[in-house]
Amino acid sequence: MLKVIATAHPLATPIHRAARASNGLGPAAQARNRPARVGLGLGTLMVGLMLGSGTPARAAEPGACPVRRPADLAALDRVHHVEEFRLFYTLRGPHALRHTQDADGNGVPDGVEDAARQLIAARRLFVEVIGLTHPLQQPRYHARAQGIDIHLLALGPENAVSHGRAYDEVRRYAHGAGAPSARCALRIDLDTRWSPPNQTPAHELFHLFQNGYTPFKAAWFTEGTARWAESALGPGTDTASTLPATPAALSALWASSYQAGAFWNRLTRLLDPAGQMPVPDTLQAMRYADGRPVLEGTRLHGAAFMKALLEALAQAGDRVSRHNGWQPFDWRESDQKSHQHDADLWAAAIEVVKRFPINTPELARLVDLSTSPRSPGT
């Protein structure tokens, strides 16, 4: 049972009034703050969630989290708090929201509420439908993280590809006018230009799920499977291509990033052609402020495969940690993203593939493909 200490707030709250109480935890843990990755445009949790676990026990060190005071977060003087998410934003200055409509007149811009709706829908899909363990319940985070903080910021120039960022460490962030945050939290940044049905919130949330399971951050895995996760909400990135059939094609896959989403979508379609997804009626009924459904369909290929893959990569990460004498989840950023782990990631993925019927020549060629082509950059 995951207990959440916060309740939903119907109105946006000026930050200096949001929360002042201490989280009651001890000295700051010694850990590095690492921005994880950049993403493109992932039953109500009020008191708790019944969460399953398929990962080895890897307890986080008890203690509080370091305090961070980034200058850009000091501009965020409003907060919308719903379930485990706090969405920080401002209506003025360089980080002002681009879309400030408030159709229902409740004091919270529709775009902020829509981001919260997508995050809740994605979390419900990941936990209730796919069966993943919530990051806040994972051994890496449950002892310290008390929620997920979302920051709406101007992340780049108008033509920037980046619309979101996810971070893999627990921190307590100071927001607005120097007021300290009341809790240690995981972090996601979204661009102030965000609007639905762009699936960046779901994409970035899936990164937090990945981080809860495994330290591996090879982009062909992290970004590719996050693109797959977007397809749980809608078809925007639901493209597919032929699976790699040669060592050269496999090396090209390992060198890719977001483009790897096509590989994962093709693989999961072959493993799970029906893609049946038992979505609760309450989730199907969710709507954005303009009336459009948050969930555009009820089909998701490969949910069982993706759950098994994350569980397998949790075990693979533990093996690599033991082999190298590394603390689990305290790897250097360069080690997390290193191509030296590509063969381990690939081997784990193929072992999971073998649990499913290999009933097409394309899948058979994939399973037979060498697991050790030359890694990119070596």
C-alpha positions in Angstrom: 0.0 0.0 0.0 1.4 3.3 -1.0 0.3 6.1 1.3 0.1 9.6 0.0 0.2 12.5 2.5 -1.4 15.1 0.2 -4.9 15.8 -0.9 -6.1 17.3 -4.1 -6.4 21.1 -4.2 -9.2 22.4 -6.4 -7.6 25.8 -6.9 -4.1 26.9 -7.7 -2.3 28.1 -4.6 0.3 30.9 -4.5 3.5 29.2 -3.7 4.2 31.1 -0.5 1.0 29.7 0.9 1.3 26.2 -0.5 3.1 24.3 2.2 5.7 25.2 4.9 5.9 22.2 7.1 9.0 20.1 7.3 8.9 16.6 5.9 10.3 15.3 9.2 13.2 13.5 7.7 16.9 13.4 8.8 20.1 14.7 7.3 20.5 15.1 3.5 21.6 12.1 1.7 24.9 12.3 -0.3 23.8 11.9 -3.9 24.2 13.6 -7.3 21.4 15.3 -9.0 21.3 14.0 -12.5 18.9 15.2 -15.2 17.9 11.9 -16.7 16.8 12.6 -20.3 14.9 14.8 -22.6 11.6 13.7 -24.1 9.3 14.6 -27.0 5.8 15.5 -27.3 3.9 9.0 -18.7 -8.3 4.0 -9.3 -7.5 7.4 -8.0 -4.4 7.7 -5.8 -5.6 9.7 -2.8 -4.9 7.5 0.1 -3.1 4.7 -1.5 -2.5 2.3 -4.4 -2.4 -1.4 -4.4 0.9 -1.9 -6.2 2.6 -5.1 -7.4 6.4 -5.7 -7.4 8.5 -7.8 -9.7 11.9 -6.3 -8.8 14.6 -7.5 -6.5 14.7 -5.7 -3.1 17.2 -2.9 -3.3 16.5 -0.7 -0.3 17.3 3.0 -0.6 19.4 4.6 2.1 17.2 6.2 4.7 17.4 10.0 5.2 16.3 13.2 3.7 17.2 14.6 0.3 19.5 17.5 -0.7 17.8 20.9 -1.2 18.2 22.6 -4.6 17.4 26.2 -5.5 17.6 26.5 -9.3 17.0 30.1 -10.4 14.4 29.1 -12.9 12.2 27.4 -10.3 12.2 30.5 -8.2 10.0 32.1 -10.8 7.3 29.5 -10.3 4.9 31.1 -7.9 1.8 29.0 -8.3 1.0 25.3 -7.6 -1.8 22.9 -8.5 -1.7 19.9 -6.3 -3.6 16.7 -7.3 -2.9 13.2 -6.0 0.8 12.5 -6.0 1.6 15.3 -8.5 2.3 19.0 -7.8 2.4 21.2 -10.9 4.3 24.4 -10.4 3.9 27.3 -12.9 3.7 31.1 -13.3 1.6 33.5 -15.3 4.3 36.2 -15.6 7.9 36.6 -16.7 10.0 34.5 -19.1 8.4 31.2 -17.8 4.8 32.3 -18.1 2.4 29.8 -19.4 1.6 30.2 -23.1 -2.0 28.8 -22.7 -3.8 30.5 -19.9 -7.4 29.8 -20.7 -9.5 28.9 -17.7 -12.8 27.7 -19.1 -14.4 26.5 -15.8 -13.2 29.6 -13.9 -11.7 27.7 -11.1 -8.5 29.7 -11.0 -6.3 27.0 -12.6 -5.4 27.3 -16.3 -6.8 24.5 -18.4 -3.4 23.6 -19.6 -2.2 22.9 -16.1 -5.3 20.8 -15.3 -4.9 19.0 -18.6 -1.3 18.1 -17.9 -2.4 16.7 -14.5 -5.2 14.7 -16.3 -2.7 13.1 -18.7 -0.3 12.3 -15.9 -3.0 10.6 -13.8 -4.3 8.7 -16.8 -0.8 7.5 -17.8 0.0 6.5 -14.2 -3.3 4.5 -14.0 -2.5 2.8 -17.3 1.1 2.0 -16.2 0.1 0.7 -12.8 -3.5 -0.6 -13.0 -3.6 -1.9 -16.6 0.1 -2.9 -17.4 0.9 -3.8 -13.8 4.1 -1.8 -13.3 5.3 -0.8 -9.9 4.9 2.9 -9.2 8.2 4.7 -8.8 7.2 5.9 -5.4 6.8 2.3 -4.3 10.2 1.1 -5.7 13.0 0.4 -3.2 15.0 3.1 -4.9 12.6 5.8 -4.0 10.0 4.8 -1.5 12.1 5.6 1.6 12.6 9.3 0.5 10.4 10.5 -2.3 7.0 11.7 -1.2 5.6 12.7 -4.6 6.3 13.9 -8.1 6.9 17.6 -8.8 6.1 18.9 -12.3 7.7 22.2 -13.4 6.3 24.2 -16.3 9.2 26.1 -17.7 10.3 27.7 -21.0 12.8 24.9 -21.9 14.2 26.3 -25.1 13.8 28.4 -28.3 10.6 28.2 -30.3 11.9 25.6 -32.7 13.5 23.4 -30.0 12.7 19.7 -30.2 12.8 19.3 -26.5 9.5 19.6 -24.7 10.2 17.7 -21.4 12.8 16.4 -19.0 12.8 13.7 -16.4 15.3 13.4 -13.5 16.4 10.3 -11.7 17.3 11.6 -8.2 15.2 12.7 -5.2 15.5 16.3 -4.3 13.7 19.0 -2.4 13.3 22.0 -4.6 12.8 25.6 -3.5 10.0 27.3 -5.5 8.9 30.9 -5.9 10.2 33.7 -3.7 12.8 31.4 -2.1 10.2 29.4 -0.2 11.3 25.9 0.4 9.4 22.9 -0.8 7.7 20.8 1.8 8.8 17.5 0.5 11.4 15.4 -1.2 10.2 14.6 -4.7 11.0 13.2 -8.1 11.0 15.8 -10.9 9.7 16.3 -14.3 9.9 19.5 -16.4 7.4 20.4 -19.1 7.6 23.2 -21.6 5.2 26.1 -21.1 4.0 25.6 -24.7 2.6 22.1 -23.9 -1.0 21.4 -24.8 -3.0 18.2 -25.3 -3.1 15.8 -27.0 0.7 16.0 -27.1 1.9 13.0 -25.0 5.0 14.5 -23.4 3.7 14.2 -19.8 3.1 10.4 -20.3 6.5 10.0 -22.0 8.4 11.7 -19.1 6.4 9.9 -16.5 7.4 6.6 -18.1 11.0 7.6 -17.6 10.4 7.7 -13.9 9.0 4.2 -14.1 12.1 3.1 -16.0 14.3 4.8 -13.3 12.5 2.9 -10.6 13.3 -0.4 -12.2 16.8 -0.1 -13.7 19.9 2.1 -13.9 20.3 1.5 -17.6 19.9 4.7 -19.7 20.9 3.7 -23.2 18.7 6.0 -25.4 17.5 3.2 -27.7 16.0 1.6 -24.6 14.8 4.6 -22.6 13.6 6.9 -25.4 12.4 4.0 -27.6 10.3 2.4 -24.9 9.0 5.8 -23.7 7.8 6.4 -27.3 6.0 3.0 -27.0 4.4 4.2 -23.8 3.0 7.2 -25.6 1.0 4.9 -27.8 -1.0 3.8 -24.7 -2.7 7.2 -24.8 -3.0 7.7 -28.6 -1.5 6.9 -32.0 0.7 10.0 -32.3 4.0 8.1 -32.4 2.7 4.6 -33.1 4.9 3.9 -36.1 6.5 0.5 -36.9 9.4 -0.8 -39.0 11.0 -4.1 -39.9 13.0 -5.6 -37.1 16.8 -5.6 -37.4 18.0 -8.8 -39.2 21.7 -8.1 -39.5 24.5 -7.1 -37.1 24.8 -3.7 -39.0 21.1 -3.1 -38.5 21.4 -4.0 -34.8 24.3 -1.6 -34.3 22.2 1.1 -36.0 19.4 0.4 -33.5 21.8 0.7 -30.6 23.1 4.0 -31.9 19.5 5.5 -32.1 17.3 7.3 -29.7 13.7 8.3 -30.2 13.8 6.5 -33.6 14.0 3.2 -31.7 10.4 3.7 -30.8 9.6 2.2 -34.3 11.6 -1.0 -33.3 9.7 -1.4 -30.0 6.4 -0.8 -31.6 7.1 -3.4 -34.3 8.3 -5.9 -31.8 5.4 -5.6 -29.5 2.9 -5.8 -32.3 4.4 -9.1 -33.4 4.4 -10.5 -29.9 0.9 -9.2 -29.1 -1.1 -8.7 -32.3 -4.4 -8.2 -30.5 -3.1 -5.6 -28.1 -6.1 -5.9 -25.9 -6.0 -3.5 -23.0 -8.7 -3.9 -20.2 -9.2 -0.2 -19.5 -11.5 0.8 -16.6 -14.6 2.7 -17.5 -13.5 5.6 -15.3 -10.3 5.9 -17.2 -12.0 5.8 -20.6 -14.3 8.6 -19.4 -11.5 11.0 -18.6 -11.6 14.2 -20.7 -9.4 17.2 -21.3 -10.9 20.7 -20.7 -12.1 20.9 -24.3 -14.0 17.6 -24.1 -11.5 15.5 -26.0 -10.8 12.0 -24.4 -7.5 11.7 -22.6 -7.3 8.1 -23.8 -7.8 7.9 -27.5 -8.1 4.1 -27.7 -8.1 0.9 -25.8 -5.4 -1.0 -27.7 -1.8 -1.3 -26.5 0.5 -4.0 -28.0 3.0 -5.7 -25.8 2.0 -4.6 -22.3 3.0 -8.0 -20.8 6.2 -8.0 -22.7 7.2 -4.5 -21.4 6.4 -5.4 -17.8 8.6 -8.5 -18.1 11.4 -6.5 -19.8 11.6 -3.9 -17.1 11.7 -6.7 -14.5 14.4 -8.5 -16.4 16.4 -5.2 -16.7 16.1 -4.7 -12.9 17.9 -8.0 -12.4 20.4 -7.3 -15.2 21.2 -4.0 -13.5 21.8 -5.7 -10.2 24.2 -8.2 -11.9 26.2 -5.4 -13.5 26.4 -3.6 -10.2 27.7 -6.7 -8.4 30.2 -7.4 -11.2 31.6 -3.9 -11.1 31.4 -3.3 -7.4 29.0 -0.4 -8.0 26.2 0.6 -5.6 22.9 -0.1 -7.3 21.4 3.1 -8.7 24.5 5.1 -7.8 26.2 4.6 -11.2 28.0 7.5 -12.8 25.9 9.1 -15.5 28.4 8.1 -18.2 28.1 4.4 -17.0 24.3 4.5 -17.1 24.3 5.7 -20.7 27.4 3.8 -21.9 27.1 1.6 -25.0 29.1 -1.0 -23.1 25.8 -2.3 -21.7 24.1 -2.6 -25.1 24.8 -6.4 -25.3 23.5 -6.9 -21.8 20.3 -5.0 -22.6 19.8 -6.8 -25.8 20.4 -10.2 -24.3 17.8 -9.4 -21.6 15.3 -8.3 -24.2 15.8 -11.4 -26.3 15.3 -13.7 -23.3 12.0 -12.0 -22.6 11.0 -12.3 -26.3 11.6 -16.1 -26.1 8.9 -16.4 -23.5 6.3 -15.5 -26.2 5.4 -17.5 -29.2 8.0 -17.1 -32.0 5.5 -17.5 -34.8 6.8 -15.3 -37.6 10.0 -15.5 -39.6 10.8 -11.9 -38.6 10.8 -12.8 -34.9 12.8 -16.0 -35.6 15.5 -13.9 -37.4 15.6 -11.5 -34.5 16.1 -14.2 -31.9 18.9 -15.7 -34.0 20.7 -12.4 -34.5 24.1 -12.1 -32.9 24.1 -10.4 -29.5 27.5 -8.9 -29.9 27.8 -6.6 -33.0 30.3 -3.8 -32.7 28.8 -1.2 -30.4 28.5 2.4 -31.7 31.6 4.5 -31.0 33.8 1.5 -30.2 
